[in-house]
Amino acid sequence: MLLLDIIAAGQATAFDAVAATQAYIDTVPAEQVAQVAAYHEGQNWLNLASGVLAIVIFFVLLQIGFAKNLRDRFERSMPNWLARLPFIFVLILVATVLTFPLDYYVGFVREHAFDLATQDFGGWFGDYLTANAVGLAISSLSLWLLYALINWLKSSWWIVGAIGGGALVALLIMASPVYIAPLFNDYTPLEQGELRDGLEAIAAASGIPASDIVVYNASAQTTRLTANVSGLGSTVRIALGDTLLDQASEEEILSVMAHEIGHYVLGHTTRTIYFTVAILAFGFAFVHFSFGWANRRFGGSWSIRGIGDIAGLPLFLLLFTFYSTLLIPVQNNYVRWGEMEADAYGLEAARQPDGFATTALRISTYRKIEPSAIEEFLFHHHPSGRSRIERAMNWKAEQLALGADDQSTELALDRARSIFEESAQEDATE
């Protein structure tokens, strides 16, 4: 026992988690830090601009009489309850067209400017149309049912509506791997080999059926590392983007997938459904209790008969967008909390702290590695690169102190430096 204690003490002394963290951070070139900072800071403002633009669009559609005229046109030719469906469809379609310039800039122009996108305009626009067609169908039917609840339940619609929203999220999570994701990417089984064996071992130890492990062509859209464990119940699937396979080492891939498996094992999917119900309940309550005041204060020419009048949908969406925009920090912190839990699980499951650290560096090519505490609290939905590397190095130090024999005392600094050297060479070639 004394000999083991001496060995463990020596290992703990030899490995400095603080110095190791800084060594990894120091591999990131200053120009990379500046580029990612510019991307993220701009993205924060664009997220705010997106909410403001939606609010302006809905207000203008009310002010110019578009909403009331559209309602009257449909109600002249069909019953009120049926007229709501085409009204919702047209309104969302118009709003989508009006927000297209910003969507194009954010989703295509800016992503290419920062070397994060791979699609030409035709490919991007095709995916954009597909995503919006799916969204238009789902949102039209959902809002139609919600307005049926509003007119039926009157004062308690927002409670039942929130529960229904949670059920819809659960249904979409279950359906996504089978019906939605294949609209955008091709999925093929991961070939047999050491990597699949490692993933199956982690999945089996975590209680996940490992029969469905697939690769999808994420490189058709992006250069980002992507992976997920998606679905619910019988549709659960472990999916790796080909960008992860092409760019990352086996240690990094195992650490990423152990993290993703952690989301499933820790019940984050179920928890997110409950969180969605809570968010919707507060949001619908806000709309319910502020709608009448807003209509009286600003709606002299809007001709809205009440919250159950479909002509009031732009006001409904305006109020909910305002609420959602204010709630961005809450939602970001909720997601970041889950990411931190999955990080901890992933380290224990994969036991690849240096792979975890270098993965954090790879992600730092598009996520700010050292945001301020305020910026991280308000705008970041994932832990910073520094905090993730610190977690990995502290975990490694703890394992070494316990006498672990499967943890290297060497850092993967050569791998870390190569991440940015490869990026610089690609930029020079272009």
PESULZI-V738881 format. One record per helix or strand. SS is the DSSP state (hx for helix, st for strand). FROM is the first residue (numbers start at 1). LEN is the number of residues. If there is no record, write none. Layout:
SS_FROM_LEN, SS_FROM_LEN
//
This chain:
hx_2_13, hx_17_9, hx_30_34, hx_66_10, hx_80_34, st_117_1, hx_121_33, hx_157_27, st_187_3, hx_194_12, st_213_4, hx_218_3, st_222_1, st_227_4, hx_233_3, st_237_5, hx_242_6, hx_250_16, hx_268_31, hx_310_17, hx_328_23, hx_353_11, hx_373_7, hx_385_17, hx_413_17
//
